[in-house]
Amino acid sequence: MTVATGRVVAGRYELSTLIGQGGMGQVWTAYDQRLDRRVAVKLLRPDKVAGQEADELRRRFVRECRVTAQVDHPGLVTVHDAGSEGEELFLVMQYVDGADLSDHLAEHDPYPWQWAVAVAAQLCAVLSAVHAVPIVHRDLKPRNVMVKQDGTVTVLDLGVASVMDTDTTRLTHTGSPIGSPAYMAPEQAMGGAVGPYTDLYALGVLMHELLSGDVPFSGSTALGVLHRHLYEPPLPVRRLRPEVPEALEALVLRLLAKDPQHRPASAQEVYEHLALLLPARGIPTGAPLDPTRPFLRPHAPWPDRARTPAPQPAPVTPVPDTAEKPDVAAAVDEVKRLLGEGRITQAVDILGAILPAAAQQHGEHSPVVRSLRKQYAATLMDDGQFRRALPELRRLADERAAEAGQADPQSLRFRYEAALCLEQLGEPAAALAEYRALLPYYENQYVAGDPGLAHDVRRRIGHLLLALGDRSAAHDTLARLLLDVERLNGPGHPMAAEVRRSLQWLGQVRG
């Protein structure tokens, strides 16, 4: 991928200095000609990914950038613009003046444990906001963390890491998981479902590195590193640095638990433990790049919005017949236009606002309202608002089942999409239970009508078992699935190839 200095991207961003390069793209400092400011521009080449997966990457890139831009937190790099130009995707971000955490650690060896606590607490503040969306970073590591001159920490590459790793084994040439093996949680390495617990494991690896000077698991090959992540206990950091508080060592060990269920429940919980070890209020020294400085005036994470009800559309006050009523048909046309232009967030707002008026005009259970609610749930999912989509899907599933029976294909589809939401919300046990309840219906050919649906549910069950640490059950589930897919579709089918890669990884690491 050759890009020249001075090139102008999107008629606006003049590339200046190459500051990073990888297999799929580059990162440049650039100049925003319109607003007269420095920015960072990431250029990605989806055509570096084989086959139809390039188109899938493009679609997810646009969606994830839009979702990322909705996260407003001072510890997260600001997204200014995103789009495509020719064969490239571009992402324009805030330019961060500071040092990445890897260089910061190298320049301060040994790293003061108080600094490690301050960095981790700031990262928890970011993760708390990100996970509430919900988004999972999937590639948290020192190179993706910047320490600014005032000591505040900024997390990079949120949307890009997410779009490149939503399904670990699908967007690669070789089937190898995307990410950094040294920071990769066991469930992520094995192709299982990821969630907030995956980022917490990476946070534990990062904290261990800050406190000890090295990652807990290293090796000469990626497979060797992953084997250690899966089977070896980490070395307690106090054996290397006795001055580290016992409570801090215990927290790092909890974060590095092999089973996600044994890790802390949330970034908010980790922050509360770290808060007890943060420096007391005081006067900043004025030295640059000191990560304790923001806590001299405490900097806490956002409230845990994951536990608060999602905002609902305001109820519509009944209007007399003589008053002008909302034009539901016009609103539907506007939604179609917005969706056609990719303006999904606006479409969600209009659908949420028009539903009460439509119910008043046509009746709560009318075909018009039912159709609008289906569109509303689907659009919420497209917009990444899984927490709001979940109750809508459950309601649609229950109503359809009451009318047509539990085996009705449309009701089953709503339940399947609700399980997808649970996966995205980082609730693997609940998602697994829902998929297992659905599987008997999908395996009944007279009801489901498509064995591919049953195969997809079984694949997701296998990946969720990996996420929950039950590698033996995951192996058995995926092995049986592979035999059935090959028997029905042949060994060259895309799902057969994907499941075979997961089994190969699982078998190799087991060995």
C-alpha positions in Angstrom: 0.0 0.0 0.0 1.8 3.1 -1.3 0.6 6.5 -0.2 2.4 9.8 -1.0 2.9 12.7 1.4 0.8 15.6 0.3 -2.1 13.5 -1.0 -5.5 15.0 -0.1 -8.1 12.5 1.1 -11.8 13.3 0.6 -10.8 16.7 -0.8 -10.0 17.9 2.7 -7.3 16.0 4.6 -3.7 16.5 3.4 -1.4 13.6 4.5 1.8 14.7 6.2 3.8 12.1 8.2 3.4 8.3 8.3 3.3 7.3 11.9 2.1 3.7 11.7 1.8 0.8 9.3 0.3 -2.7 9.3 -0.8 -5.4 6.9 -4.1 -3.7 6.1 -3.4 0.0 6.3 -1.5 3.0 7.5 -1.9 5.8 10.0 -0.8 9.4 9.0 -0.7 12.8 10.7 -2.7 15.0 8.4 -3.9 18.6 8.0 -7.6 19.4 7.9 -7.7 22.1 5.3 -11.2 23.2 6.1 -10.9 23.7 9.8 -7.1 24.5 9.9 -6.2 21.7 12.4 -4.0 18.6 12.7 -5.8 15.3 12.6 -4.8 11.6 12.4 -6.0 9.6 9.3 -6.2 5.8 9.2 -6.4 4.3 5.8 -7.6 0.7 5.4 -7.6 -1.6 2.4 -10.5 -4.1 2.6 -9.2 -5.8 -0.6 -6.4 -7.2 1.5 -9.1 -9.5 2.9 -10.0 -12.4 0.7 -13.3 -12.8 -1.2 -16.7 -11.5 -0.2 -15.4 -10.7 3.3 -14.1 -7.4 1.9 -17.6 -6.2 1.3 -18.6 -7.3 4.8 -15.7 -5.4 6.3 -16.7 -2.3 4.4 -20.3 -2.5 5.7 -19.2 -3.1 9.3 -16.6 -0.3 9.1 -19.3 2.3 8.3 -21.6 1.0 11.0 -18.9 0.7 13.7 -17.5 4.2 13.0 -21.0 5.6 13.4 -21.6 3.8 16.7 -18.1 4.8 17.9 -18.8 8.4 17.1 -21.7 8.3 19.5 -19.5 7.5 22.5 -18.7 10.8 24.1 -15.9 10.4 26.7 -12.7 12.4 27.2 -10.7 9.2 27.4 -11.7 8.0 23.9 -10.2 9.4 20.8 -12.7 11.6 18.9 -13.8 10.4 15.5 -14.2 13.4 13.1 -15.0 11.8 9.8 -15.1 8.4 8.0 -15.8 7.1 4.5 -14.3 5.5 1.5 -12.2 6.7 -1.4 -11.5 4.3 -4.2 -10.4 1.0 -2.8 -9.6 2.5 0.6 -11.6 3.2 3.8 -10.5 6.2 5.8 -11.1 7.2 9.4 -10.3 10.7 10.5 -9.5 11.1 14.3 -8.4 13.6 16.8 -4.6 14.1 16.9 -3.3 13.1 20.3 -0.1 14.9 21.5 1.7 12.5 23.9 3.4 9.1 24.1 1.9 5.7 23.6 1.8 3.6 26.8 4.4 1.2 25.5 7.0 4.0 25.0 5.9 5.6 28.3 6.6 2.3 30.1 10.0 1.9 28.5 11.0 5.4 29.5 10.0 4.9 33.2 11.4 1.5 34.2 10.4 0.4 36.7 7.0 1.9 36.3 5.7 3.3 39.7 2.8 1.1 40.9 0.9 4.3 41.6 1.2 5.2 37.9 -0.1 1.7 36.9 -3.1 2.3 39.2 -3.8 5.7 37.7 -3.6 4.4 34.1 -5.8 1.4 34.8 -8.4 3.6 36.6 -8.6 5.9 33.6 -8.9 2.9 31.3 -11.8 1.6 33.4 -13.5 5.0 33.0 -13.3 4.6 29.2 -14.3 0.9 29.2 -17.3 1.7 31.4 -18.6 4.1 28.8 -17.7 1.9 25.8 -19.3 -1.2 27.3 -22.5 0.6 28.0 -23.1 1.2 24.2 -22.3 -1.8 24.0 -19.0 -2.0 22.2 -16.1 -4.3 22.9 -12.6 -3.0 22.0 -11.1 -6.4 21.4 -7.5 -5.1 21.1 -6.7 -3.2 24.2 -2.9 -3.0 24.5 -0.2 -0.4 25.3 0.2 0.6 21.6 -3.5 1.5 21.5 -3.3 3.8 24.6 -1.8 7.3 24.6 -0.7 9.2 27.6 -1.2 12.9 26.9 0.9 15.8 28.2 -1.5 16.5 31.1 -1.4 12.9 32.2 -4.8 11.9 30.9 -5.1 8.6 29.0 -6.7 8.3 25.6 -7.8 5.0 24.0 -7.3 4.5 20.2 -8.7 2.2 17.6 -12.1 1.5 19.1 -14.2 1.1 16.0 -11.5 -0.3 13.8 -10.6 -3.1 16.3 -14.3 -3.9 16.6 -15.1 -4.0 12.9 -12.0 -6.2 12.2 -12.8 -8.8 14.9 -16.6 -9.1 15.3 -16.3 -12.7 14.3 -12.7 -13.7 15.0 -12.1 -16.4 12.4 -14.0 -14.9 9.5 -12.0 -11.7 8.6 -8.6 -13.2 8.1 -6.6 -15.0 5.4 -5.6 -17.9 7.6 -8.2 -18.2 10.2 -5.9 -16.9 12.9 -7.6 -14.6 15.4 -7.1 -10.9 14.8 -5.6 -9.2 17.7 -2.4 -9.3 19.8 -1.7 -12.8 21.2 0.1 -11.4 24.3 -3.1 -9.6 25.3 -5.7 -12.0 24.0 -8.3 -13.6 26.4 -8.6 -17.4 26.2 -12.2 -17.2 24.8 -11.1 -14.7 22.1 -8.1 -16.8 21.1 -10.3 -19.9 20.6 -12.9 -18.1 18.5 -15.5 -17.9 21.2 -18.0 -15.1 21.8 -16.4 -11.9 23.2 -17.8 -9.4 25.6 -16.8 -6.8 28.2 -15.1 -9.6 30.1 -12.7 -10.0 27.1 -11.5 -6.3 27.5 -11.1 -6.9 31.3 -8.7 -9.7 30.6 -6.6 -7.5 28.3 -6.7 -4.9 31.0 -5.2 -7.5 33.5 -2.4 -8.3 31.0 -1.7 -4.6 30.6 -1.6 -4.0 34.3 0.7 -7.0 34.8 3.0 -5.5 32.2 3.1 -2.1 33.8 3.8 -3.6 37.3 6.4 -6.2 36.3 7.9 -4.8 33.1 6.7 -7.7 30.9 3.5 -9.4 29.8 2.4 -12.5 31.9 2.6 -14.9 29.0 5.2 -14.7 26.2 6.7 -17.1 23.7 8.5 -17.6 20.4 5.3 -18.4 18.5 1.7 -17.1 18.7 0.5 -20.7 19.3 2.8 -21.0 22.3 1.6 -17.8 23.7 -2.0 -18.8 23.3 -1.3 -22.2 25.0 0.1 -20.4 28.0 -2.9 -18.1 28.2 -5.2 -21.1 28.2 -3.4 -23.4 30.7 -0.7 -21.6 32.7 -1.3 -19.5 35.8 0.2 -16.0 35.8 3.1 -15.2 38.1 1.9 -13.0 41.0 3.5 -9.6 40.5 4.6 -9.3 44.2 7.1 -12.0 43.6 8.8 -9.6 41.2 8.0 -6.3 43.0 7.2 -6.8 46.7 6.3 -3.2 47.2 3.1 -3.7 45.1 0.1 -3.7 47.4 -1.5 -7.1 48.0 -4.9 -5.8 47.0 -3.5 -4.7 43.6 -1.9 -8.1 43.0 -5.2 -9.8 43.8 -7.1 -7.6 41.4 -4.7 -8.4 38.6 -5.0 -12.1 39.2 -8.8 -11.8 39.1 -8.7 -10.0 35.8 -6.5 -12.8 34.4 -8.9 -15.6 35.4 -9.2 -18.1 32.6 -13.0 -18.4 33.1 -14.7 -15.1 32.2 -17.2 -15.8 35.0 -14.4 -15.5 37.6 -13.3 -12.0 36.5 -14.8 -8.8 37.9 -18.3 -8.2 36.7 -17.6 -4.8 35.0 -15.1 -2.1 34.4 -17.0 -0.1 37.0 -16.3 -2.7 39.6 -12.6 -2.7 38.8 -12.5 1.1 39.1 -14.0 0.9 42.6 -11.2 -1.4 43.7 -8.6 0.8 42.1 -10.1 4.0 43.6 -8.9 2.8 47.1 -5.3 2.9 45.8 -5.4 6.2 43.9 -3.4 9.2 45.3 -5.2 11.6 47.6 -6.0 15.1 46.4 -3.1 17.3 46.1 -1.3 19.9 44.0 0.0 18.7 40.6 3.7 18.7 40.2 3.5 20.2 36.7 5.6 17.4 35.2 4.2 16.2 31.9 2.9 12.7 31.2 2.2 11.9 34.9 -0.9 9.7 34.8 -1.6 10.4 38.5 -2.2 14.0 37.8 -5.9 13.7 36.8 -6.7 12.0 40.2 -5.3 14.9 42.2 -8.8 16.2 41.3 -10.6 12.9 41.0 -11.7 11.7 37.6 -14.3 9.0 38.0 -15.9 7.0 35.1 -19.4 7.6 33.9 -22.2 6.0 35.9 -22.9 2.4 35.0 -25.5 3.2 32.3 -25.9 -0.4 31.5 -28.1 -0.8 34.5 -30.4 2.2 33.8 -33.4 1.9 31.5 -32.9 3.0 28.0 -34.6 6.3 27.1 -38.0 5.6 25.6 -40.0 7.8 23.2 -42.1 10.4 24.9 -45.8 9.4 25.1 -48.1 11.1 22.7 -50.9 13.1 24.4 -54.3 12.1 23.0 -55.6 14.8 20.6 -59.1 15.6 19.7 -60.4 14.5 16.3 -60.4 18.1 15.1 -56.6 18.5 15.7 -54.1 17.6 13.0 -52.7 14.1 13.6 -49.2 12.9 12.9 -48.8 11.7 9.3 -47.7 8.1 9.9 -47.4 7.4 6.1 -45.2 10.4 5.6 -43.0 9.4 8.5 -42.6 5.9 7.1 -41.5 7.4 3.7 -39.0 9.6 5.5 -37.6 6.6 7.4 -37.2 4.8 4.1 -35.3 7.8 2.6 -33.0 8.0 5.6 -32.3 4.3 5.6 -31.5 4.5 1.9 -28.9 7.3 2.7 -27.4 5.3 5.6 -28.7 7.8 8.2 -29.8 5.1 10.6 -29.7 7.0 13.9 -32.2 9.6 12.5 -34.4 6.8 11.3 -34.4 5.2 14.8 -35.5 8.5 16.3 -38.4 9.0 13.9 -39.6 5.4 14.3 -39.5 5.6 18.1 -41.5 8.9 18.0 -44.1 7.8 15.5 -45.0 4.5 17.1 -47.3 5.9 19.8 -49.2 8.0 17.3 -49.5 5.0 14.9 -50.8 2.9 17.8 -53.4 5.5 18.6 -54.6 5.9 15.0 -54.5 2.2 13.9 -54.6 0.2 17.1 -51.8 -1.4 19.1 -52.1 -4.8 17.4 -52.8 -3.5 13.9 -50.7 -4.7 10.9 -49.4 -1.2 10.4 -48.1 -0.9 14.0 -46.7 -4.5 13.9 -44.8 -3.6 10.8 -43.4 -0.4 12.3 -42.3 -2.2 15.4 -40.5 -4.8 13.3 -38.7 -2.0 11.4 -37.9 -0.3 14.7 -36.3 -3.4 16.2 -34.3 -4.1 13.1 -33.1 -0.5 12.8 -32.1 -0.4 16.5 -29.9 -3.5 15.8 -28.4 -1.9 12.7 -27.6 1.1 14.8 -25.9 -1.0 17.4 -28.5 -0.2 20.1 -28.8 -3.8 21.2 -30.0 -2.9 24.7 -33.0 -1.1 23.3 -33.7 -3.7 20.6 -33.8 -6.6 23.1 -37.2 -5.9 24.8 -38.7 -5.0 21.4 -37.7 -8.3 19.9 -38.9 -10.2 23.0 -42.3 -8.5 22.8 -42.6 -9.3 19.1 -41.7 -12.9 19.7 -44.2 -13.4 22.5 -47.0 -11.8 20.6 -46.3 -13.8 17.5 -46.1 -17.0 19.5 -49.4 -16.3 21.2 -51.0 -16.0 17.8 -49.3 -18.7 15.7 -47.6 -21.0 18.3 -44.1 -21.4 19.7 -42.9 -23.1 16.5 -43.9 -20.1 14.2 -40.8 -19.2 12.1 -41.3 -15.5 12.6 -41.5 -15.9 16.4 -38.4 -18.0 16.3 -36.6 -15.4 14.2 -37.4 -12.7 16.7 -36.0 -15.0 19.5 -32.9 -15.6 17.5 -32.3 -11.9 17.0 -32.8 -11.4 20.8 -30.1 -14.0 21.4 -27.8 -12.0 19.1 -28.5 -9.0 21.2 -27.6 -10.9 24.4 -24.3 -11.9 22.7 -23.5 -8.3 21.9 -24.4 -7.2 25.4 -21.8 -9.5 26.8 -24.3 -12.0 28.4 -22.9 -15.3 27.1 -24.8 -17.5 29.6 -28.2 -16.0 28.7 -27.4 -16.1 25.0 -26.4 -19.8 25.2 -29.6 -20.6 27.1 -31.7 -18.9 24.4 -29.9 -20.6 21.5 -30.3 -24.0 23.2 -34.0 -23.4 23.6 -34.3 -22.5 19.9 -32.3 -25.4 18.6 -35.0 -28.1 18.8 -37.3 -26.0 16.7 -34.6 -25.3 14.1 -33.6 -28.9 13.9 -37.2 -29.8 13.0 -37.1 -29.5 9.2 -40.9 -29.3 9.0 -40.8 -26.1 11.1 -37.6 -24.3 10.3 -37.3 -25.4 6.6 -33.6 -24.5 6.4 -30.9 -26.7 8.0 -28.5 -23.8 7.6 -30.3 -22.0 10.5 -29.8 -25.0 12.8 -26.2 -25.1 11.8 -25.7 -21.4 12.5 -27.3 -21.8 16.0 -25.1 -24.8 16.7 -22.0 -22.8 15.7 -22.9 -20.0 18.0 -23.5 -22.5 20.8 -20.0 -23.8 20.3 -18.5 -20.3 20.4 -20.4 -19.4 23.5 -19.2 -22.5 25.2 -15.7 -21.4 24.4 -16.4 -18.0 25.9 -17.7 -19.6 29.1 -14.6 -21.8 29.4 -16.1 -25.2 28.6 -13.6 -26.1 25.9 -14.5 -29.9 25.9 -18.2 -29.3 25.3 -17.3 -26.6 22.7 -15.1 -29.1 20.9 -17.7 -31.8 20.9 -20.4 -29.4 19.6 -18.2 -28.1 16.8 -17.0 -31.5 15.8 -20.5 -32.9 15.4 -21.5 -29.7 13.5 -18.6 -30.1 11.1 -19.6 -33.7 10.2 -23.2 -32.6 9.6 -22.2 -29.5 7.5 -19.8 -31.6 5.3 -22.4 -34.3 4.9 -25.1 -31.8 3.7 -23.0 -29.2 1.8 -19.6 -30.8 1.2 -16.2 -30.0 2.7 -15.8 -26.8 0.7 -18.7 -25.0 2.3 -17.7 -21.7 4.0 -19.2 -22.8 7.4 -17.3 -26.1 7.2 -14.1 -24.3 6.6 -14.8 -21.9 9.4 -15.7 -24.6 11.9 -12.7 -26.7 10.8 -10.4 -23.8 11.6 -11.8 -23.4 15.0 -11.4 -27.1 15.7 -7.8 -27.0 14.4 -7.0 -24.1 16.8 -8.7 -25.9 19.7 -6.9 -29.1 18.9 -3.5 -27.5 18.5 -3.7 -25.5 21.7 -5.0 -28.6 23.6 -2.0 -30.5 22.3 
